[in-house]
């Protein structure tokens, strides 16, 4: 728990899963999430003094942890989480709620008072409540709270408690320091530097052999059957919901867009601006002399050199209001392009100038700016809706699978066949409604679920959710030699090129061991010399796995590795230890990291002490009811 307390109690409320979900936000999986055992005598999971932690709070906290647990243990949906894992997660969630309540009680015992102004500033700083103009919007605030089943009073109480918890924890953390001895040891370890010479031998440097006989190709085909088969294809139905897909479904009244436009009029209505070079001097005669030089063809660099000791500046896109002297502003905006003007008397002296460019005024009407403002609003609003919309989609999938996806919640559906690389049978990228990490996650899921398996909504990267269902599987099957002949020839030639590169690289490596290094073993101009790296400063030109190997080697030792397209031979030529005391930045960073770690430890110890001082009374029967409601029944053990 080195850093969990600060992450959970101090930093998380600003918007990890939901921007407004401070600690107990309603982020479950659908309408069926409201547990049905309220009023049975088991609606209190734990008591700390006179304060209670309800089963509702525990249910919400546990459901919030399920997507992360699902990913961590490698199952496709929360229903596949083993009961004992779910039971452990329930008590971990309860422990988090207990620790939070202990901190709230500590703030009350310390008589910590949170002023209304601090709560107001905190609420106004939440991006979820900002409109397209970037300012707090009361209507948007009410809408977001309503969509998450939260009252304003309840939300403000959460903010109040969060600020009080910060006030309790921050003095504790400020007591943390760092050991200069430990910091020096870590700095020495990270700064230890190695200098290497290395040679990269690409496979492509070697020509493929002459056309092989048919017998050779047949033998290669028989020995590598996995290379020459049609891949498995799966036909899948997919639905994706993300801030990007939701944004396209958001409609906005024109009056709201107009208000945003009015707040950004200076952006959409730009007066004439100019690019200008200005030299300001104290003496009028000196200014006139320099103006004559300028008119006679002296370039800007020459003018700057001639006016050394005076103010010379080149400005782009300036408006009259940006020029402190009214007289100079009037002269500049009356001057034609390229004309040398002045001296002009200003409050700072005498100015000479040249206008380089005139940028005409730009007036963008509301109608012209409407699409841009709408896109800004959608981009800001969509992340706030993902929680509500994903719950709606989960309910639909639970009831009807992927057959009836609503058109008004911002979900995008697709269907088609693809292989494990995400390509169609035409070897084109499958048109999935996702890209990057989300696309990769969807493809991986398609090839990990069984045909006909009931779809479940799964949390993906970047605040996205998706569900897949495979309805047809075409197994991988071999191609005949005749069908694959060209691929067999290409693969055989590539293999021969790799073997030739391997033989040459091995010869260089053996010679490097005998002659004291790769530079002595090869006269190739491709040898890179004196490349240095350390644990704290890797060298991007050297592969990571090679650096990891060289980091444990002494000067004079050599190593050889292979990557996708080449062999690499490297020799450590020097190992030296920079003086960490002289590397101020490295020492400062390490000491700050140590102090942060120690602060987390102090906070953890402090909260543990609070729990021991006011031990909670846990209602295991109520906890078991929550566990059973989520399908993790069985013998519940703490």
C-alpha positions, 0 to 999 in steps of 0.5 A, spaced: 500 500 500 505 504 498 501 509 494 494 506 494 492 511 500 494 517 496 491 515 489 484 512 492 483 518 498 486 524 495 487 524 487 482 519 485 476 523 485 478 528 480 476 523 475 479 516 474 473 512 472 468 518 472 470 525 473 465 526 478 465 519 481 469 521 488 469 515 491 462 512 491 460 514 484 454 510 481 458 506 476 455 499 476 453 495 470 446 496 469 439 497 472 440 490 476 446 493 480 441 495 486 442 490 491 435 487 493 437 485 500 436 492 503 431 492 509 433 485 511 437 487 517 443 486 513 444 493 510 450 495 514 456 492 512 461 495 518 460 500 523 466 505 526 463 508 532 456 511 530 458 511 523 456 506 518 458 503 511 452 500 508 451 494 503 449 499 498 456 503 498 460 496 499 456 493 493 458 500 489 465 499 491 466 492 489 463 493 482 467 498 481 473 494 482 471 488 477 473 490 471 480 491 473 480 484 477 477 481 470 483 484 466 488 482 472 486 474 472 485 474 464 478 472 464 473 475 459 468 478 463 466 479 471 462 472 471 468 468 470 471 471 476 472 465 481 468 465 487 474 466 492 477 472 488 470 475 488 470 474 496 477 477 497 475 483 493 469 484 497 473 485 503 478 489 500 473 494 498 470 494 505 477 495 507 478 501 503 471 504 505 473 503 512 480 507 511 476 512 508 471 513 514 477 513 519 480 519 515 473 522 515 472 521 523 480 523 524 478 530 520 472 531 525 476 529 531 481 534 529 476 539 528 478 541 521 473 546 518 472 546 510 470 553 508 465 553 503 469 557 498 474 551 498 468 547 496 466 552 491 473 552 487 474 545 487 467 544 484 468 549 479 475 546 477 472 539 475 472 539 467 466 535 467 462 541 469 465 545 464 461 548 457 465 548 450 467 555 453 471 552 458 467 555 464 463 552 469 456 551 467 450 550 472 445 546 467 451 541 465 453 540 473 445 538 474 445 534 468 451 530 470 449 529 477 442 527 475 445 522 470 449 518 475 443 518 480 447 523 485 444 529 489 447 536 489 447 535 497 450 528 496 456 530 491 458 537 495 458 532 501 463 528 498 467 534 496 467 536 503 470 529 505 475 529 500 478 536 502 478 534 509 481 527 508 487 531 504 487 536 510 488 530 514 493 526 510 498 532 507 501 534 514 502 526 515 506 526 508 510 533 509 513 529 515 516 524 510 524 525 508 529 521 504 536 519 506 541 522 502 545 515 503 540 511 500 539 516 494 546 516 493 546 509 492 540 509 488 544 514 484 550 511 483 546 504 481 542 508 475 548 513 473 553 507 472 555 508 465 558 503 459 561 505 453 560 500 447 562 499 440 557 495 436 555 493 429 549 491 426 549 486 420 542 486 417 539 480 413 538 484 407 545 485 406 546 478 403 543 476 396 538 470 396 541 464 393 540 462 386 533 459 384 533 452 388 530 446 385 523 444 386 526 438 391 529 443 395 522 447 395 518 441 396 522 439 402 522 446 405 514 446 404 514 439 408 518 442 414 515 448 415 507 447 414 505 452 419 508 457 414 503 456 408 496 455 411 490 459 410 489 462 417 483 461 421 477 466 420 472 468 425 465 472 423 464 476 429 459 481 431 461 487 435 459 493 438 463 499 441 461 505 445 467 510 447 467 518 448 468 518 440 462 514 438 458 518 443 460 524 441 457 523 434 450 522 437 450 528 442 445 534 439 446 541 442 441 547 442 443 552 438 442 557 444 448 553 448 452 554 442 451 561 441 453 562 448 459 559 447 461 563 441 459 569 444 464 567 450 470 566 444 468 572 440 476 574 440 477 568 437 472 568 431 473 575 430 480 577 429 482 584 427 487 586 422 494 584 425 501 585 422 508 582 422 513 588 424 520 589 426 522 595 431 528 598 433 527 603 439 533 607 441 534 613 446 537 618 441 533 621 435 539 622 431 542 615 432 535 613 430 535 617 424 542 614 422 540 607 423 533 608 419 538 611 413 542 605 414 536 600 413 533 604 407 540 603 404 539 595 404 542 593 411 539 586 413 535 585 419 541 581 422 546 587 420 541 592 423 541 588 430 548 588 430 548 596 429 543 597 434 547 593 439 545 596 446 538 598 444 531 594 444 530 590 437 524 586 436 521 582 431 513 581 432 508 576 429 501 577 428 500 583 433 494 588 434 494 595 435 492 593 443 498 589 443 503 596 442 504 600 448 505 606 445 499 609 441 503 613 437 507 607 434 501 603 434 498 608 429 504 609 425 505 601 424 498 600 422 498 606 417 505 604 414 505 600 407 509 593 407 516 593 407 517 601 408 522 603 413 519 608 417 521 613 423 523 615 428 517 615 431 517 618 438 514 613 444 514 613 451 520 609 451 524 613 446 525 613 438 522 607 434 524 605 427 520 600 424 518 596 418 512 592 416 513 585 414 506 582 413 499 585 413 494 579 415 487 582 413 481 581 419 478 575 419 471 575 422 467 568 423 460 568 423 456 564 428 454 559 422 461 559 420 463 557 427 457 552 429 461 546 426 467 547 430 463 549 437 459 543 436 465 539 435 468 542 441 462 541 446 461 534 443 468 532 445 468 535 452 461 532 453 462 525 451 467 523 456 461 525 462 456 520 458 460 514 458 458 511 464 451 512 463 451 510 456 455 504 457 450 502 463 444 502 458 448 498 453 450 493 458 442 492 460 440 491 452 446 486 451 444 482 458 436 482 455 437 481 448 444 480 446 447 484 440 440 484 436 437 490 438 443 495 439 439 502 440 441 508 435 440 513 440 446 512 445 452 512 441 454 505 440 457 503 434 456 496 431 459 492 426 460 485 423 464 481 418 470 476 418 477 477 420 483 473 421 488 474 428 491 479 425 485 483 424 485 482 416 479 480 411 480 475 406 482 480 401 488 481 406 485 488 408 484 491 415 478 489 417 473 495 418 472 495 425 469 501 429 476 502 433 483 503 432 489 503 436 489 499 443 482 498 443 482 495 436 487 490 438 483 488 444 477 487 440 481 482 435 484 479 441 477 478 444 474 475 438 480 470 438 479 468 445 471 467 446 468 460 444 463 460 438 456 462 440 458 465 447 454 470 450 456 477 449 458 481 455 460 488 455 468 489 457 471 495 459 477 497 454 482 502 453 481 509 453 475 509 457 471 505 452 467 499 452 466 493 447 462 487 446 463 481 441 460 475 439 463 470 434 457 466 430 462 462 425 469 459 425 473 457 419 479 453 422 486 454 419 487 449 413 493 448 409 495 450 402 497 445 397 504 446 394 502 449 388 498 454 391 503 456 396 509 456 391 511 463 391 510 464 398 515 458 399 520 461 395 520 467 398 520 464 405 526 460 403 530 465 400 529 469 406 531 464 411 538 463 406 539 470 407 538 470 415 543 464 415 548 467 411 548 473 416 548 469 422 554 465 419 558 472 418 555 475 424 558 469 428 565 470 425 565 477 427 563 475 434 568 470 435 574 475 432 571 480 437 572 475 443 579 474 440 582 481 438 579 485 444 572 488 441 568 489 435 572 495 432 578 490 431 574 484 428 571 488 423 573 494 418 566 495 416 564 503 416 557 501 419 561 500 426 558 505 431 563 507 436 563 510 443 555 509 444 554 510 451 548 508 456 546 507 463 540 505 467 537 512 468 539 514 460 538 508 455 541 509 448 535 508 443 540 506 438 541 500 442 536 494 443 533 494 450 535 486 450 542 488 448 543 493 453 540 489 459 545 484 457 551 489 456 549 492 463 552 486 466 558 485 462 565 488 464 570 492 459 573 488 453 567 483 453 562 482 447 555 479 446 551 477 440 544 478 439 538 478 434 532 482 432 527 481 427 531 483 421 539 483 423 544 480 428 548 485 432 555 484 435 557 489 441 563 490 445 563 494 452 569 498 451 569 502 458 565 502 464 565 508 469 561 511 475 559 518 474 560 522 481 552 522 483 553 528 488 555 532 482 549 530 478 544 535 481 538 533 477 539 526 478 540 526 486 534 531 486 529 526 482 531 520 486 530 524 493 523 526 491 521 519 489 524 517 495 520 522 499 514 520 495 515 513 497 516 515 504 510 519 505 505 514 502 508 509 507 507 514 513 500 515 510 499 508 510 501 507 517 497 513 520 491 510 517 492 503 520 493 506 526 487 509 526 483 503 524 487 500 530 485 505 535 477 505 532 476 498 530 470 497 525 465 492 527 464 488 521 457 484 519 460 478 515 452 476 514 451 483 510 458 482 507 456 475 505 449 478 502 453 482 497 458 477 495 452 472 494 448 478 490 454 478 485 455 471 484 461 470 488 457 465 493 460 459 497 463 459 504 465 467 505 472 467 509 475 473 511 
